[in-house]
Amino acid sequence: MQPLLKQVSKVTGLPLLEHLSPRSNITPSNEMIEGYLRCQRLAQRAALEVAGLAREGWTETQAAQLFKTSLMDSGVRAFFHHPFAWFGERSRFEGIKSYSQYGPSKRRLLPGEVFILDAAPIYHGYIADIGYTFSLGNNAELEKAKNFLSELRGLIPSLFQNTKNGGDVWNEIDRKINEAGYTNIHQKYPFSVLGHRIHETNEHLGFLKVLNFGWQSYWTLASRGLFGQLLNSNFCGDLTGLWAIEPHIGTPSFGAKFEEILMVEPNRVKWLEPNPQYGKSFL
């Protein structure tokens, strides 16, 4: 990987970032926390705006484009990954067989259907990665799934606090999901990730897309050591730092998830969002 990164660095003028690998586990300053939180809230507001406008017959592509427009109207100029939208059975990744099929499709939204909006904007050098689940009209099964996700959200900080092994966290959440009668959908993600590290970054080339991901995402993760950045069942490194955590569960007809930034410090673990009422509007 390093020879490729060196060639890209030579062509683009971007730094190789080799020296940043140890910074994966830094404790963020107050200024950094404010920057990440500002970006996360901006993305959450945009998701709520698009969900409130959603109508029968919209395609995933239309929803994702409106999501992107809303973010850019708020000052976003680059993306860790561009907006995703998944409707109905695609919200549980039904029929998705290749990496490119995760991207927005021509699938149209039907009355009462569940849909997920997910985006990772970069705002003034800070990344947020959010994903939340909505429905077009009332959906009792989704409300039940959201209640479980809310319980899981409350449990996750203590899981991180009480273990030094990220693989154990992944496996315990997997167990909870299965015990509740749901399917673990995040195991279908590339590398089966429950989450990934969040870093400060610049916004160079973040407007370019490679399979819906901004070039900056590949650069940020790969240059720091890819597998130290991804939380899956094999992770056994230091958990200190900021993580975008995204438990994703499935029913027979739809999937549901949330995604927020979790702050893991040596003696404390908490969600970045300090206002529970703000966060609860998504669960």
N, C-alpha and C positions, 0 to 999 in steps of 0.2 A: 504493500500500500504506500509506503513512504516514497519510493521512486516516482509513482504516479503523482502524489501530492507535490513533489518537488517540481515536476514538469508543469503542473497546473499553476503553481506559484510563480514560476518563471514567466508563463504566458499572461497571467492575469494581474500580476503585481501584488497579489494578496500574500500576507505573511504565512509561513508554513505552520506556525502555531505549535511546534514541537514542545516549546518551553511551557505551554499552557496545560499540559497533561496533569501535573500535580494540583492545578487549581480546580480540578473537578470537585474536590471535597472542601472547598473553602466555606467559611461561615460568612454570609453576605452582610455588608454594612447596612445601616439604616437607609442610606441613599439608594443602594441597590434594591432593597426591599420595596421602597416607594416606587422605583422605576418598574419593577416587575408587576407590582400590584396595579399600577396605573394602566399598564398594557393589558393585564388580565381583565380588569373591569371594562376597559374599552371593548375587548372582544366579547365579553358577556353581554354588554348592552347591544352590540350589533346582532348577536344571536337572537336575543329577545325581540329586537325590531323585526328581523326577517321572519321569525316564527309567528309574530302577530300579523304579518302581511300574507302569510302562506294561504294559497287557495287551491281548491280542487282543479286538477289538470296541469298544475305546475310540473315541470320536469326537474330532476335533480340538478341538471346543468343550469337551469334558470335560477333555482334557489341558491346554488353555490356562487353564481355570478353576482346576484344581488347581495349576498353576504360579503363578497369581496368588495363590491362597490361601497357598501356601508362602511367597511373598515377603511377604505382609502379616503372616503369623505371625511373620516375622523383623523386623517393624517398619516395613516399607515402607507409606507412606500415599499416594503419588502416583507417577505414571508419565509418563515422556517418551513411551513408547508401551506399551500394554498387551500382555500375552503373545500371541504367535502360536504356532500349531502347524500344521505342514504334513506330511501323510502321503503316502507313495508317490509317485505321479506329480505330486502337488501340490507336493512338495518341489523340483521343477524348474519350478514355476509352470505346469504343463500345464493348459490349459483356463481359465486366469485371464485374463479379458478386460477387467475393469473394476477400479477401485481398491477397491471394496467387497469384491471376491472374494478379496482377499489375507487377509481376516479368517478366523478359525476357522470350519470348516464341519462338516457332519454326516458327512463322510467317515470311515469306520471303519478302524482299524488291522488289518492282516493279518499272519500269522506271517512272520517274516523280513524284513518291510518296513522301509525306511528312513524315519526321521522327523526333523524339525528342530524344535527349541524355540528361541524367540527372545523376549527381553524387555528392556525398558529402564526399570528402576526408578529412582526418585529417593529417596535416603536421606540425611536430614539435609542437604539442599541439594546433594548431589552426584549426578550422573547416571552410570550405567553402561549400556552397550548390549551385550548378549551374545547370541550365537547359536551353537549347536553341533548336531552331527548324530549320531544314534544309530540303532540298528536293533533290532527285536524278534527277538532271536536272532542267530545268526551270519550275516554277509553278506560274502562274500569281495570282491565288487566295491566295497563301501563301504570295506573296509580298504585297498584299493588307492587309492581316491579320497582317503582320509585321509592316506595316505603322501604323496601329491602336495601336499595342502594343508599338511602339515607342512613340506615343502620350500619351499613358497611363503611360509609364515610366516617361515622363516629368511631368505629373500631380501628381504622387504619393507623392513626397516629400511635396508638398503644402497641400495635404489631411492630412498627418500626422501632419504637422505644425499647422494646423488650427482646430484640434480636439484633445481632450484628450480621446476620446472613440474609441477604435479599432473596435468595432462593426459598428460604423458609417462609418469608412473607408471601411470596407468590403461591406457594403450595397451600398455605393456610387460607388464603382468599379463595383459591380454587376449591378447597374443601367446603368452605362456607357457601359458595355458590351452588355446588352440587347438593348439599344438604337441604338447601332451600327449594330445590326442585328446578333450578335453572341450569342452563348450559353455559360453560365458560367460553365466551366468544373472543376475548382478547388472546386466547391461545391460537386463534386463526390469523393474528397479526403477523407481519414479517418478524421473524425471530421470537414469536410468541410473547411479546413484551406486555407487561402490566404498566410500564411507564419508562420514561427516559429522562436523563439529566437535562437541566436547563442552564444555559450559560449566557453571560453577556456576549454580544457579538457586534460586528459592524453590519452595515446594510448593503455592502457591495454585492452585486449580482443576485441579491435576494429576490429580485423581480423575475428572474429567469426560472423556468419550470422544467423539471425532469420527472415525468410521471407524477405530476401534481406537487412535487416537493421542490422548494426553492433550492438553488445550488448551495445556498448558505447552510442548509441542514446537513447535506453530505459533508461539506467542509468542516463544520463545527464538530460533528460526531467523529468522523474518520480521523481527523488530525489529532484528536485527543485519545484515540484508542477506542474503536467502535464498541467492543464488548464490555468495556468498563462504563459505558454510557447507557446501556440497555438493561432494564430490570426484568429478568425472566427466571425460570426455575433453576437456571444454572449459575445465577449471579452469586458471588461469594466475596466481593470486595467491600471497601469502605462505603457506607451509605451516606456519610455526611455530605450535605449540600442541598441543592434544590432539585426537585423531581416533579415532572408532569405525570401524575398518576391517573390511570384511566380504566377502572374496572368496567368490563363490558359483559352484560349477561344476555341470555337468549331464552325466549319462549318458542313454542313451535311456529309462531307466525311473525314474530318481530324480535328485535334486540333493543336494549336500553343501556345507556352508559352516562357517566359524567366524567369530566376531566378537569383537574385543577392543579395548582402548584402546591406541593408539600415541602415544608422547610425542615430539614433534618440537621439538628445541631448536636454537639457532643452530649449535652445533658437535657435536651428538650426536642420534641417533635410536634409540629403544629401545622395546620393549613395556613397558607399565606394570607388568606382572607380573614381578617379579624372580626368581621361583622356577620354573625350567624344568619341574621335575617336576610342579608344580601345574598349569601350563598344558598339559603333555603328556597329562594325564588326559582331555583333550577331543579329542585328535587321534590 
